[in-house]
Amino acid sequence: MSKTVFDISMSLDGYVTAAERRPDQPLGRNGEQLHQWLLGDDKTSLDYFARVSQANGAVITGRVNYEDSLPWWGPDGPTGELRLPVVVVTHSAPAAVPEGGVYQFVTDGLEAALKVAHGAANGRDVTVMGGARLAQSFLAADLIDEISLHIVPVLFGQGTRLFDGLPDRHWELELIETVPAARAVHVRYAVRR
């Protein structure tokens, strides 16, 4: 059965962006450290990512992450040559989008975006990525089945915390997997309902 998995890299102190975000540094000052596990020579991390990515059939992201990441993603989206469909949750579609791009813009809210993404995923998992606010919204709406964290051995001290701003309630999680690696510890939790 297809799952909805929220996936993100964060610092050990819980930040998904560092301080001083700018258009040319959307993850903040030295925030790209959060992705070094995926871009470097950490074989354990790369093998883990390749394995878990096989279940993915579509991606959901927010408009801010789309705008920030488009210069790097281009028309192929975050999955590169795989060109998985990317559903962008937004209040309005942008006027200009990359020609031949994998993006679809949904303005009817989270549940509508999830329905579109699951349809595009053809029975495979949907990965929600791209920011604290989007994660908090999907969690608060009880639309996440799993949380996948890539905890990077760095302390930012400031920036955007992943779980600040959640409503006053508890979510029980069940550990599915932990993979220690040189540049990140990869942890997956099931969200208990």
C-alpha positions in Angstrom: 0.0 0.0 0.0 1.2 3.5 -0.9 2.5 5.6 2.0 3.0 9.3 2.5 6.5 9.9 3.8 7.8 13.3 5.1 11.5 13.4 4.3 14.0 16.0 5.3 17.6 16.7 6.4 18.2 18.6 9.7 21.0 19.6 12.0 21.5 17.8 15.3 19.9 20.7 17.1 16.7 20.4 14.9 17.2 23.1 12.2 16.2 22.5 8.6 17.7 25.9 7.5 20.6 27.9 9.0 20.4 31.6 9.8 20.7 34.3 7.2 18.6 32.8 4.4 18.9 34.7 1.1 17.8 33.9 -2.5 21.4 32.7 -3.3 21.5 30.7 0.0 18.0 29.4 0.5 19.2 27.1 3.3 21.0 29.9 5.1 24.7 30.5 5.9 26.5 27.2 5.2 23.1 25.4 5.2 24.1 23.2 2.3 25.9 21.1 5.0 22.5 19.5 5.4 22.9 17.8 2.0 26.5 16.8 2.0 25.6 13.2 3.0 23.8 13.0 -0.4 26.4 14.8 -2.5 29.6 13.4 -1.1 31.4 10.1 -0.8 29.4 8.7 2.1 28.7 5.2 0.6 26.4 4.1 3.4 24.2 7.2 3.0 24.2 6.9 -0.8 23.3 3.2 -0.6 20.5 4.0 1.9 19.1 6.8 -0.3 19.1 4.5 -3.4 17.3 1.8 -1.5 14.5 3.9 0.0 14.1 6.0 -3.2 13.0 2.9 -5.1 9.6 3.0 -3.3 9.0 6.7 -4.3 6.6 7.5 -7.1 5.9 11.2 -6.6 7.0 14.2 -4.6 5.0 17.0 -2.9 6.7 20.3 -2.0 5.6 23.8 -1.1 5.9 26.9 -3.2 8.8 28.4 -1.2 10.9 25.3 -1.6 10.0 25.1 -5.3 11.0 28.7 -5.9 14.2 28.3 -3.8 15.2 25.0 -5.5 14.2 25.5 -9.1 17.6 27.0 -10.1 19.2 23.7 -9.0 16.4 21.3 -10.0 15.6 22.7 -13.4 12.8 21.0 -15.3 13.6 17.5 -14.0 12.8 18.3 -10.3 14.5 17.0 -7.2 14.8 13.4 -8.6 16.8 14.5 -11.6 16.9 11.9 -14.4 14.1 9.9 -12.8 11.8 12.8 -13.4 9.2 11.8 -10.8 6.1 14.0 -10.8 6.3 17.0 -8.4 3.1 18.4 -7.0 3.6 21.9 -5.6 1.2 23.1 -2.9 0.5 26.8 -3.6 -2.1 29.6 -3.4 -1.5 30.4 -7.1 0.5 28.9 -9.9 3.5 30.8 -11.1 3.3 32.7 -14.4 6.4 31.0 -15.8 7.4 27.3 -15.3 10.2 25.3 -16.9 9.2 24.0 -20.3 8.8 20.2 -20.2 9.0 20.3 -16.4 7.7 17.6 -14.0 5.7 20.2 -11.9 2.0 20.4 -11.3 0.6 23.2 -9.1 -2.3 22.5 -6.8 -4.2 25.4 -5.2 -6.9 23.4 -3.4 -5.0 22.5 -0.3 -3.0 19.7 1.2 -5.6 16.9 0.7 -6.1 17.8 -3.0 -2.3 17.9 -3.5 -2.0 14.5 -1.8 -4.7 13.0 -4.0 -3.0 14.3 -7.2 0.4 13.0 -6.0 -1.0 9.5 -5.1 -2.6 9.3 -8.5 0.7 10.2 -10.2 2.7 7.8 -8.0 0.9 4.7 -9.5 0.7 2.8 -6.3 4.2 3.8 -5.0 4.9 6.1 -2.1 4.6 9.9 -2.1 7.4 11.9 -0.5 6.6 15.2 1.1 9.7 17.4 1.2 10.7 21.0 1.5 10.3 22.8 4.7 9.2 23.0 8.3 5.9 24.8 7.6 4.8 22.1 5.1 5.8 19.3 7.4 3.9 20.9 10.3 0.8 21.4 8.1 0.8 17.8 6.8 1.3 16.4 10.4 -1.4 18.6 11.9 -3.8 17.3 9.2 -2.9 13.7 10.0 -1.7 13.1 6.4 1.8 11.7 7.1 2.4 7.9 7.5 6.1 8.0 8.0 8.8 10.6 9.0 12.2 10.1 7.5 15.0 12.3 9.0 18.6 12.6 7.9 20.3 14.0 11.1 23.5 15.8 10.1 26.3 16.1 12.7 26.3 19.9 12.8 24.8 22.5 15.2 23.4 25.6 13.6 22.2 27.4 16.8 19.7 29.5 14.7 17.6 29.1 11.7 14.3 27.3 11.1 13.4 24.5 13.5 11.5 21.6 12.0 9.0 21.0 14.7 8.4 24.5 16.2 4.8 25.6 15.5 3.1 22.2 15.8 -0.3 22.3 17.5 -0.5 21.3 21.2 -1.0 17.5 20.9 1.1 14.4 20.9 2.1 12.2 18.0 3.3 8.7 18.8 6.0 7.4 16.6 7.4 3.9 16.1 11.0 3.4 15.0 11.2 1.6 11.7 14.9 1.9 10.9 18.1 3.6 11.9 21.2 3.7 9.6 24.3 5.4 11.1 26.6 6.8 8.5 29.6 9.1 8.4 27.8 12.3 7.3 24.3 11.6 8.7 22.2 9.3 10.8 19.1 8.2 8.8 16.0 7.5 11.0 12.6 6.4 9.9 9.5 6.5 12.1 5.9 5.3 11.4 3.3 7.7 12.7 0.9 5.8 14.9 -2.8 6.6 14.4 
